[in-house]
């Protein structure tokens, strides 16, 4: 099947790197001696990196990603974060999901966007999460979201199989959210969500049936998730925002073997995804945002790196004006956050605002909770 999914309406794919990706070993300041002095264990050797310019380089396992960058399809957002960054995975990710650094909120930024895109909640496939459970970013009463752990099985949900899969997903959601917002609101929300799950299953069944591709994705979880995104997008089912996560980035120890494998899997999966969309003539209306809840500390700990503050994000797509955006955080000691972290140079809510206003063409202020500096990553 060919043709732009959703009749050419802009589509956003959000990829969450869970665990706090080490931005300094992803986009490497390889001309800066402080980088090597601070990281005797985990620094990437100067002669192994994939240069972007005279000062920055990609990790050597990111070859397919660098090819996309060289094709002008990747905007690197340097120094993304927020003031007084929270180093807790759970609280940090909550902040990214809700745009609320000061209070524990329950309504996600993606859900707010979906409410604008589909005010009546008429299509349970307007927003789809590929993964187990539902990210808080997509949670909001009255906003139907379909969460799929296995697309091939999900589209065939009938009888007891449907009930079991639905109940597993809803139980995970209940355990995640009841402590924050109370059992009553959660159960009310789950009642509607359960109905949306079954409706979405019926609608999405056509996606695997219609899909053909010469692209051979790897058997990794992130590759299979992005393949599912491609299958649903090319089926033209009206999905406007896709969400998925790639876990394992909490590299306190054994960073040298762990992060290279993760970045290699991620790079190959994203490259295959966009090749797949090109093959289907379905890439013109898709942009991808890749983010992580925080970066890592400047100094290594002898085996890995500990939770930090400022990090990096990527915006990828055919209509992206590739290049470097915002400023790479300073490595000068007296400019570090908390005396040991990369400082942030642009607020993540401004990057969300960029995607909302410049790509999805909806107002950002009520979704991100204010007005923040944006960048201009689109052609």
SVG drawing of the C-alpha trace seen along z (x, -y; Angstrom):
<svg xmlns="http://www.w3.org/2000/svg" viewBox="-18 -33 60 50">
<polyline fill="none" stroke="black" stroke-width="0.4" points="0.0,0.0 1.3,-3.5 0.2,-7.0 0.4,-9.4 -1.4,-8.1 -4.2,-10.3 -4.6,-12.3 -1.4,-14.3 -2.3,-15.7 0.8,-16.1 1.7,-13.1 4.0,-13.2 6.0,-10.1 7.4,-10.4 10.2,-8.1 11.0,-8.1 14.5,-6.9 13.8,-5.7 16.5,-5.8 18.3,-9.0 20.4,-8.8 24.0,-10.0 23.9,-12.9 27.7,-13.5 28.4,-10.0 25.7,-10.4 26.6,-13.8 30.2,-13.9 32.3,-17.1 35.3,-15.3 37.5,-18.4 37.1,-19.3 39.8,-18.1 37.5,-18.4 35.4,-15.6 38.3,-13.2 39.7,-14.4 36.2,-13.9 35.6,-10.4 38.7,-8.2 36.5,-5.1 33.5,-5.9 34.9,-8.5 34.7,-7.5 38.2,-7.6 38.8,-10.6 39.6,-8.3 36.4,-6.3 33.7,-9.0 31.6,-10.0 32.3,-13.7 29.5,-16.2 31.8,-19.2 35.1,-20.2 33.8,-20.0 31.0,-17.5 30.5,-13.9 28.0,-11.1 28.7,-7.9 30.4,-5.4 27.4,-3.0 25.1,-5.7 26.2,-5.2 22.6,-5.0 21.6,-8.0 24.5,-10.0 23.4,-9.1 20.0,-10.7 21.8,-13.7 24.0,-14.0 20.8,-13.9 19.5,-16.9 16.8,-15.1 17.9,-15.4 17.8,-18.5 19.9,-18.0 18.5,-19.9 21.4,-20.6 21.1,-21.2 17.4,-20.4 16.1,-20.4 14.4,-22.7 15.4,-24.7 16.3,-22.7 16.2,-19.4 14.8,-16.5 17.2,-13.5 14.6,-11.0 13.5,-8.8 9.9,-8.7 9.5,-12.4 11.7,-13.5 9.6,-11.6 6.4,-12.8 7.6,-16.4 8.3,-15.7 5.0,-13.9 2.9,-16.7 5.0,-19.9 4.5,-20.5 7.8,-20.8 6.3,-22.2 3.3,-19.9 2.4,-16.3 0.0,-16.4 -2.0,-13.7 -2.9,-15.1 -0.3,-14.5 0.8,-16.9 0.1,-14.5 -3.4,-13.9 -4.0,-17.6 -2.9,-17.8 -5.1,-14.9 -8.1,-16.7 -7.5,-19.5 -7.0,-17.3 -10.1,-15.2 -12.3,-17.2 -15.1,-14.7 -12.9,-11.7 -14.5,-10.1 -11.4,-8.1 -9.7,-5.9 -6.8,-5.6 -6.0,-9.4 -3.4,-8.6 -1.6,-5.2 1.0,-4.0 3.1,-1.0 4.2,0.6 2.8,2.0 0.5,-0.2 -0.1,-3.8 2.5,-6.7 1.2,-9.5 1.9,-11.8 -1.2,-10.3 -3.5,-10.2 -6.5,-12.4 -10.2,-11.7 -12.3,-11.9 -9.4,-11.3 -9.4,-7.9 -5.9,-6.4 -5.2,-2.9 -2.2,-1.1 -0.8,1.8 1.8,4.3 1.6,6.6 0.0,5.3 -0.5,8.7 -2.3,10.1 -4.1,6.9 -6.0,6.7 -7.3,10.2 -8.6,9.6 -11.8,11.6 -13.4,13.2 -11.2,14.2 -8.0,13.1 -9.4,9.6 -10.5,9.5 -7.2,10.8 -5.1,8.3 -7.4,5.4 -7.3,6.4 -3.5,6.6 -3.2,3.2 -5.7,1.6 -4.2,3.2 -0.8,1.7 -2.5,-1.6 -4.3,-1.3 -1.1,-0.5 0.7,-3.5 -1.9,-6.1 -4.1,-5.3 -1.5,-6.5 -1.4,-9.9 -5.0,-10.6 -7.0,-8.2 -8.9,-5.0 -12.2,-6.6 -11.0,-8.8 -8.8,-6.0 -11.6,-3.4 -13.9,-5.9 -11.2,-6.5 -10.5,-2.8 -14.1,-2.0 -14.0,-4.2 -10.5,-3.2 -11.5,0.5 -14.3,-0.3 -11.9,-2.3 -9.4,0.6 -11.9,3.0 -13.1,0.4 -9.5,-0.3 -8.7,3.4 -11.5,3.8 -10.3,0.8 -6.6,1.5 -7.0,5.1 -6.6,4.0 -3.1,2.5 -1.1,5.8 -3.3,7.2 -2.6,4.2 1.1,3.8 3.9,5.0 7.5,3.7 10.9,4.7 12.5,3.1 13.7,5.8 13.5,4.4 15.7,6.0 14.1,8.1 14.8,5.5 11.9,4.1 12.4,0.5 12.6,1.7 9.4,3.8 7.6,0.9 8.5,-1.5 7.5,1.1 4.1,1.2 4.0,-2.6 4.7,-2.3 2.1,0.4 -0.6,-1.7 0.4,-5.0 0.4,-3.6 -3.0,-2.1 -4.4,-5.6 -6.5,-5.0 -6.4,-8.7 -3.6,-8.4 -2.1,-11.8 0.3,-11.0 2.2,-7.8 4.2,-7.1 6.7,-4.4 9.6,-3.9 13.1,-2.4 14.3,-1.4 17.7,-0.6 19.5,-4.0 20.1,-4.0 23.8,-3.3 25.2,-3.7 27.4,-0.7 28.8,1.1 28.0,-1.9 30.6,-1.0 28.8,2.2 25.3,1.1 24.9,-2.3 26.6,-1.4 24.2,1.4 21.2,-0.8 22.3,-3.6 23.0,-1.1 19.5,0.5 17.9,-2.9 19.8,-4.3 19.1,-1.3 15.4,-1.2 14.9,-4.9 16.7,-4.6 14.6,-1.6 11.4,-3.4 12.0,-6.3 13.2,-4.1 9.9,-2.2 7.8,-5.4 9.7,-6.5 9.0,-3.2 5.3,-3.8 5.4,-7.5 4.2,-8.1 7.0,-10.2 6.1,-13.7 3.8,-14.3 5.7,-12.5 8.1,-14.1 9.7,-12.3 10.7,-13.6 13.3,-11.6 13.8,-12.6 15.1,-11.3 14.2,-12.5 17.6,-13.9 21.3,-13.5 24.1,-12.1 26.8,-13.8 29.9,-15.1 32.3,-12.9 32.0,-9.1 31.9,-7.0 34.4,-4.4 32.0,-2.2 29.2,-4.4 27.6,-7.7 25.0,-8.9 21.8,-10.9 22.4,-14.4 20.4,-17.4 20.7,-18.8 20.5,-16.4 19.6,-16.3 16.8,-15.6 16.3,-14.9 13.7,-16.0 13.7,-13.8 11.8,-13.9 11.7,-14.7 10.6,-18.2 13.1,-18.9 15.9,-21.4 18.7,-19.4 21.5,-20.9 22.4,-22.0 19.8,-23.9 20.3,-25.7 23.7,-25.6 25.8,-22.7 26.1,-22.9 29.3,-24.3 31.7,-21.9 33.4,-24.7 33.3,-23.7 31.8,-26.9 29.0,-26.7 27.8,-23.2 24.4,-22.6 24.7,-21.3 28.5,-21.6 28.6,-18.3 25.8,-18.2 25.4,-19.6 23.3,-22.8 20.2,-23.1 20.3,-25.7 16.7,-25.4 13.5,-24.4 11.9,-21.2 8.5,-22.9 9.8,-25.1 10.6,-22.1 7.2,-20.6 5.8,-24.0 7.8,-23.9 6.3,-20.5 2.8,-21.6 2.6,-24.9 5.0,-24.5 4.2,-20.9 0.8,-20.0 -0.5,-23.6 -2.2,-23.8 -1.7,-26.3 1.1,-25.4 0.6,-27.7 -2.3,-25.9 -0.7,-22.5 2.9,-23.3 1.7,-25.8 3.3,-29.0 5.4,-30.6 8.9,-29.2 11.6,-29.8 11.1,-27.7 13.4,-26.7 12.8,-26.6 13.5,-23.0 11.1,-22.8 11.6,-23.7"/>
</svg>
